[in-house]
Amino acid sequence: MTEPHDARSTSRRDAILDALSDEVRALERDAFIPVTESGPFGAGTGFGGAGIASDLHPHPEFPACNRPMTLFLQLDLASLPAKIAAGEGLAQLWCCVGECGIELNDWEPFARSHVQRIIPVAGVPSSAGTPAPARRVTGWTRVRDIPAYDDLEAAGITLTDDLLDAVGRANAPASGDKLAGWPLWVQSPELPDCPRCGKAMTYLFQIDSEVNVPFMFGDAGIGHLTQCADHPDVMGFGWACG
């Protein structure tokens, strides 16, 4: 079972954040760390597993080889701890786990090697393909999150040695799998714009390598699920590694 963040380390982290300047603390966001356990989750929230599909929203196939994609994440939007995502139903992320994804630049947010969508709850668990081990989300641990230095600088914050040291000691932004908060960029910030309206996408979910999904994004990379606030059906998923 994936346990909530250690209370002692959370307390130390909060003390570091409390000591930051008002202008930095004004950028704080709540992030939610999933608490998981092995087992199916049906039309609920979880990682891996069968995933809900229907005739109108079938199990996605990878266009390069026509093989069924693997469900990485399913979010029951009605049960999230905060109103993060727009729309109603189930937000899903399906990915290709084979090497052929590289041919379609699978690290790019709108590559054809992954499918991110919102579908109605109506449907049944898919029997196609070979799913990753199912891990259902049983709860969420709220943590305070602040941006990394690139996003701090973009917000007009002066980067002093003391600030950078505090961000490092606070392990901010939070690593691992999380809902909302600030993205932990492995390289430079890569928040995409909506291809329909051109506005910056909303940050939705961070998926780290080998945490709840037994998959490595390149070399210990991190993936980021985003959504357009004005067009909820437009979602992106990009990843980067060191």
N, C-alpha and C positions, 0 to 999 in steps of 0.2 A: 504494500500500500504506500502511495506517495503521501507523506505527512506534510502538514502545514510548516511554514518557515519556523525555525527554532525561536522561541520567545526571547531568549537571551540575546541572540544576534539581532533580532528585530528591535529590541530595546536599545542596543548600542547604535544601530542604524538611525533610529528616531532621534537619539541624542545628537548625533552628527548633523542631521537635517535641521533640528531646532536651532542649532548654532549658526546656520547660514544667514546671509543677509535677507532682508525683506524682499528685495527684487528677485532673488533666486527662489525663495520660498513661494512667491506668487506664481511660479511656473509649476508647482507641484500638481501631480495628478494621482488619482487612486489607480492602483493596479490590483488585479485579483489573480492569485496563484491557485490553480486547480488542485484539489485534493482528490486523488483517484484510487481506484482499486480494480483488480481484474474482474472482468465480467461484461456481458452484453448490456447495451443501453437502449435498444429499440429506437424509439423516436425521441430519445433524450439527448443529453450532452455527453460526449466522450471522444476518445481517440481510437483509431483503428476500427476493427469490427466490420460488420456487414454494411451498415449504412442504409438509409431508407431510399427506396427507388419506386417508380411507378411507370405506367405506360407513357404518361405525359413527360415524366422526368426519369428516363431510364439510366441504368448504370453506365457511366461514361466509359468510352473506349479511347485508347491512345491512338491518334491518327497515323502514326508512323508504322504501327504493327497490328492495329486492330485488336489489341489485347485489353481486357478490362483493367481500368485504373484501380488504384488502391485508395480507400478512404483514409485520410490522415486525421480529419477533424470534423465533427458535427456539433453544432451549437443549437440548442432549443432556445430561440430568441426570447420566448416568453418567460423562461426560468433563469435568465442571467441575473447576477446580483445588482446590476445597474443597467439603465437604458443606454447601452453603448452602440448597438447596431440599429440601423433603420430597417423597416420592413417587418413582416410577420412570417412565422414558419420556422424552417430549419436552414441554417447557413451551413454549407458543406464545402470541404476542400478535398478534392480527389487528385491524386498525383500518379505519374508514372514512376516506377521504382527501378526501371531498367536503364542501362547505359545509353539506349537510343534516345533518351530525353535530351542528351547533349546536342543532338542534331537540330533540335528545335529551340535551342537557347533556353532551357527550362528554368534558368535563374531569373529571367525577365518577368515582370509582373503580369503580362498578358500573353505569355507564351501558350502555345496549343498543347504543351505537355502536361498541363494541369487544368482542372476545371474547378472554379469557385462559383457557387450559385446559392440562391435562396429558393427553396421549394416549399409547397404546402406540407403540413404534417401528414396528410393522408398518403398512405403507401405502406409497403412492407419491406422488411430487411432483404437486401439483395442476396441472391445465391451465386452471383457471377464471380469469377476470379478467385484468387487466394487472398483473403483479407489479412491485414496485420492483426496481431493479438488485440482483442478489445479491452479497453480500459474506460470504465464509466467514471464520470465526475460525481463525487458524493458531496462536495462542498467547495467553498472558496475562501481563501485567506486574503484579506485586504492588506496591502502594504502601500506605503507612501513612495512615490516615484518622482525623480527629477531627471531632466535630460542630461545626456552626455555633453562633452565639451563642444562638439560641432553644433548641436542644437542650442546650447547656451549662447554661443557666439552669434548664431543667427538671430537670437532674440535680443541682441544688443548688450549682453552681459560681458563685462571685462573679465578676462580669464587671468586670474592671479595664481601664483603658485599655491597659496593657501586654499583657494577654491578647488583647484585641480586635485590637491591632496585630499580634501574632504570628499569630493566626488568618488575618488578611488577607494577611500576607506569605507564609504557607505555602499560600495558595490552598486552604484547607480549608473544607468538604469538597471533595474533588476534583471538578472539572467534567467534562463530556463523558460518554461512555458508560462504564458500569462495572458490574461484578458486586459486590454486597454493599457494604461500607463504610457511610458515613453519607450520607443524602440531602442534596443541595444544594437546599434549598427556595428557590424564587423569591419566594414570599410567606411566610406563616406555616407552621409544621409541619402536615402534613396526612396523617399516618399513620392509615389507616382501621382500624376495628374489624371483626372478622369478623361478618358478618350472621347467622351461624348460632350462634355461641357468645358473641359480644360481647368476645372477647379482642383485644388489639392484634395487628395483622398483623405478620409478619416482613418486613423489607426485603430485596428480592431483586435488583432491577436498575434502573439509572438510564439513561434514553434521552434524550439531549440533542438539540436541534433541529439538523438539517443536519450530523450527524457521519457516522454510517454509514447512516442512513436519510434520503433527500432529502425531508424533511417538516419544516414549521415548526409547532410547537405554539403557536398564537396569535402573539404577538409575542416571538419568541426564548424560548419556554417550555421547560420540562424536564418529562419524564414519569417516573413511578415505578411499577414493578411490585412488587406485594406478594403475600404468601401467608399463609394461616393454618397455623401449625405443627401444630395438632391436626386440621385438615380440609384436607389438601393440595389437594383439588379446588377449594377456595374461593380464588380469586385476584382481585386488584383492580388496576386501572391508572388512575391519576389524573394530571393535569398542571395546571400553572399557568404564567402568564406575567406579565411586569411590567406 
